[in-house]
Amino acid sequence: MNTRPGPWFAAPMALFLLAFFAMPLLIVSWYSLMPPRTFSLLGAPTLANYAAAFGDGYEKPLLWSMLGATLTTLICAVLAWPTAKILHAHAGRAASIITALIALPIFISESVRLFGLSMFLMPRGGILAGSLNAWFDIQIGSILNTRLAALLGMIYVYFPFMLFPLLLGVSLIPEDRMEAARDLGAGRWAVFREIELPLAAPGLMIGALLTFVLCLGANAEAAILGGRAVTVISAAIEQRFNYAQDWPMGAALTVLVILVTAALVWPVLRRVDLNGIIGR
């Protein structure tokens, strides 16, 4: 008789995911098909909310969120690669301290960090402008309340989510393989293109997914640093649910974000061997 305990041990987690993950998604999906500005789940299904989502200009917040997430992911990847290489090459006490300092802000409230960054970027009385004026008598403006400030805030907040998976990916690169390539005459670019990047790709893809998905739902950066210079899709969803009291439209926008995220995440996850990364 087969008495494998695996399915029984997985049952509590399966029930948890069903109750607190699958069911909310089903409710939101069904709500998105309800007539506009209703609170009932028993109305006649309609696609009016999805038509309005593209007809009332909501595609602009979605596109901006995707653009901001894409730029943040690319910039974080460019910054994280040399950082991961240096931390891996100089593994030791100093590297551990630097890694801990990079990870420490994750345990601090995101709003606190962003308000601190806004104080740094404030014109005249800000830390950056005031220091340059006091020390070098240099007068500068400020990028606060602009799209650039919101982008800088996302890079600042989500950089660790790119760095640590990439650091894991870099650790998968055998040093002897790179030395063999150099001995055979391969240049630095050839070693990077043919050996380092393919072997570190799983960590890079996981970091890119984490960064992109988190940035896609980011709202605090646009509110605190961007000064609402741009409306992101998460802010539009919040406005529909809270202020406009149009839950079906908010649900429709939520479903659109879920579909965009799934369309990007699923193909990448199918290519990533998680068991290989964790050493199984």
C-alpha positions in Angstrom: 0.0 0.0 0.0 1.3 3.4 -0.9 1.5 5.6 2.2 3.5 8.5 0.8 3.1 11.5 3.2 3.8 14.1 0.6 0.3 14.9 -0.5 -1.0 15.1 3.1 1.8 17.4 4.2 1.1 19.6 1.2 -2.7 19.7 1.9 -2.6 22.7 4.4 -0.6 24.8 2.0 -2.8 23.9 -0.9 -5.9 24.9 1.2 -4.2 28.1 2.2 -3.4 29.0 -1.4 -6.9 28.1 -2.5 -8.6 30.2 0.1 -6.3 33.3 0.1 -4.9 33.3 -3.4 -7.1 31.5 -5.9 -10.5 32.5 -4.4 -9.7 36.3 -4.3 -8.5 36.1 -7.9 -11.7 34.5 -8.9 -13.8 37.0 -7.1 -11.9 40.0 -8.6 -12.2 38.4 -12.1 -15.9 37.9 -11.7 -16.4 41.4 -10.2 -14.7 42.9 -13.3 -17.6 41.5 -15.4 -20.3 43.2 -13.3 -22.1 46.3 -14.6 -20.2 49.6 -13.8 -20.6 51.2 -10.4 -22.4 48.3 -8.8 -21.5 46.4 -5.6 -23.3 43.2 -6.4 -21.9 39.9 -7.7 -25.2 38.8 -9.1 -25.5 41.2 -12.1 -25.5 40.2 -15.8 -21.8 39.7 -17.0 -20.6 42.4 -19.3 -17.3 43.5 -20.9 -18.2 47.2 -20.5 -15.5 47.7 -17.9 -12.7 46.4 -20.1 -14.0 48.5 -23.0 -13.9 51.6 -20.7 -10.5 50.7 -19.5 -9.1 51.3 -23.0 -11.6 54.0 -24.0 -11.2 56.2 -20.9 -7.5 56.6 -21.1 -6.5 54.0 -18.5 -4.0 52.5 -21.0 -1.7 55.4 -20.3 -1.1 54.6 -16.6 -0.6 51.0 -17.5 1.9 51.9 -20.2 3.8 54.2 -17.9 3.9 51.5 -15.2 5.3 49.1 -17.7 7.8 51.6 -19.0 8.9 52.6 -15.5 9.2 48.9 -14.5 11.2 48.1 -17.6 13.6 51.0 -17.2 14.1 50.2 -13.5 14.8 46.6 -14.3 17.3 47.4 -17.0 19.2 50.0 -14.9 19.2 47.8 -11.8 20.6 44.9 -13.9 23.4 47.1 -15.2 24.2 48.3 -11.7 23.9 44.9 -10.1 26.1 43.0 -12.4 29.5 44.6 -11.5 28.3 44.8 -7.9 27.6 41.0 -7.8 30.9 40.3 -9.5 32.9 42.3 -7.0 31.1 40.8 -4.0 31.6 37.3 -5.3 35.2 37.9 -6.2 36.1 39.4 -2.8 33.9 37.1 -0.6 34.8 37.5 3.0 34.0 39.7 6.0 34.1 42.9 4.1 31.8 41.6 1.4 29.4 40.2 4.0 29.2 43.6 5.7 28.6 45.4 2.4 25.9 42.8 1.5 24.2 43.3 4.9 24.3 47.1 4.4 22.6 46.7 1.0 20.0 44.3 2.5 19.3 46.4 5.6 17.0 48.9 4.0 14.6 46.1 3.0 13.7 45.9 6.7 12.8 49.6 6.9 9.4 50.9 5.8 9.4 51.9 2.1 7.7 55.1 2.9 10.3 56.1 5.4 13.1 55.4 2.9 11.3 57.4 0.2 10.6 60.4 2.5 14.3 60.3 3.4 15.2 60.4 -0.3 12.8 63.2 -0.9 14.6 65.3 1.8 17.9 64.5 0.0 16.5 65.8 -3.3 14.5 68.8 -2.0 15.5 72.2 -3.6 17.4 74.7 -1.6 16.7 73.2 1.9 17.4 69.6 0.8 20.5 67.7 1.9 22.1 67.6 -1.6 21.4 71.2 -2.6 22.1 72.6 0.8 25.5 70.7 1.1 26.6 71.8 -2.3 25.6 75.4 -1.6 27.3 75.4 1.9 30.5 73.7 0.8 31.1 74.8 -2.8 28.7 77.7 -3.2 27.0 75.8 -6.0 23.3 76.4 -6.6 21.3 73.5 -8.1 17.7 72.8 -8.8 15.8 69.7 -7.9 14.3 66.7 -9.8 11.8 66.2 -7.1 8.1 65.9 -8.3 9.2 64.7 -11.7 9.1 61.3 -13.5 12.9 61.1 -13.1 12.5 61.3 -9.3 10.0 58.5 -9.4 12.3 56.4 -11.5 15.2 57.1 -9.2 13.0 56.1 -6.2 12.2 52.7 -7.8 15.9 52.0 -8.5 16.7 52.9 -4.9 14.0 50.7 -3.4 14.2 47.6 -5.7 17.9 47.3 -6.4 18.4 44.6 -3.7 15.8 42.5 -5.4 17.9 42.4 -8.5 21.2 42.1 -6.8 20.8 39.1 -4.6 19.3 36.7 -7.2 22.1 37.9 -9.6 24.7 37.3 -6.9 23.4 33.7 -6.7 23.6 33.4 -10.5 27.2 34.7 -10.6 28.1 32.1 -8.0 27.1 29.4 -10.5 29.9 30.5 -12.9 32.9 28.1 -12.7 36.1 30.1 -12.4 38.1 27.4 -14.2 35.9 27.7 -17.3 36.6 31.4 -17.6 40.3 30.8 -17.1 40.2 28.2 -19.8 38.5 30.6 -22.2 41.1 33.3 -21.5 43.9 30.8 -22.1 42.4 30.0 -25.5 42.5 33.7 -26.4 39.0 34.8 -25.6 38.6 38.5 -24.8 36.7 40.0 -21.9 33.6 40.6 -24.1 33.7 37.1 -25.5 34.0 35.5 -22.0 31.1 37.6 -20.8 28.9 36.8 -23.8 29.6 33.1 -24.2 30.2 32.0 -20.6 29.3 34.4 -17.8 26.0 35.7 -19.1 24.5 32.2 -20.1 25.5 30.6 -16.8 24.3 33.5 -14.7 21.1 33.9 -16.7 18.8 32.0 -14.2 19.7 34.4 -11.4 19.5 37.4 -13.7 16.0 36.3 -14.9 14.7 35.8 -11.4 16.0 39.1 -10.3 14.5 40.8 -13.4 11.1 39.1 -12.7 11.1 40.2 -9.0 12.1 43.8 -9.9 9.7 44.1 -12.8 6.7 42.7 -11.0 7.3 44.8 -7.8 7.8 48.0 -9.9 4.7 47.3 -11.9 2.6 47.6 -8.7 4.6 50.4 -7.2 2.7 53.5 -6.1 4.6 55.2 -3.3 7.5 56.3 -5.5 5.2 58.2 -7.9 3.2 59.7 -5.0 6.1 60.7 -2.7 8.9 61.5 -5.2 7.0 62.0 -8.4 4.4 64.4 -6.9 1.8 62.7 -9.0 3.5 64.1 -12.1 2.6 60.7 -13.6 -0.3 58.4 -12.7 0.7 54.8 -12.4 -1.8 51.9 -12.8 -1.8 51.0 -9.1 -2.9 54.6 -8.3 -5.6 54.4 -10.9 -6.8 51.1 -9.3 -6.8 52.6 -5.8 -8.8 55.6 -7.1 -11.4 53.4 -8.6 -11.9 51.3 -5.5 -11.7 54.0 -2.9 -12.7 57.4 -4.2 -14.8 56.6 -7.2 -16.4 53.6 -5.5 -16.4 51.9 -8.9 -15.4 48.4 -7.9 -16.0 46.7 -11.2 -13.7 49.1 -13.0 -11.1 48.7 -10.4 -11.4 44.9 -10.7 -11.1 45.1 -14.5 -7.9 47.2 -14.2 -6.6 44.7 -11.6 -7.2 41.8 -14.0 -5.4 43.6 -16.8 -2.4 44.0 -14.6 -2.5 40.3 -13.6 -2.7 39.3 -17.2 0.2 41.5 -18.2 2.3 40.1 -15.3 1.4 36.5 -16.1 2.2 37.0 -19.8 5.7 38.1 -18.8 6.4 35.8 -15.8 5.1 32.5 -17.1 7.4 32.1 -20.2 10.4 33.1 -18.1 9.6 30.7 -15.3 9.3 27.8 -17.8 12.9 28.4 -18.8 14.4 28.7 -15.3 15.5 25.5 -13.6 14.9 26.3 -9.9 16.1 22.9 -8.8 19.4 23.5 -10.5 19.8 27.0 -8.9 19.3 25.7 -5.4 21.6 22.8 -6.0 19.2 19.9 -6.1 
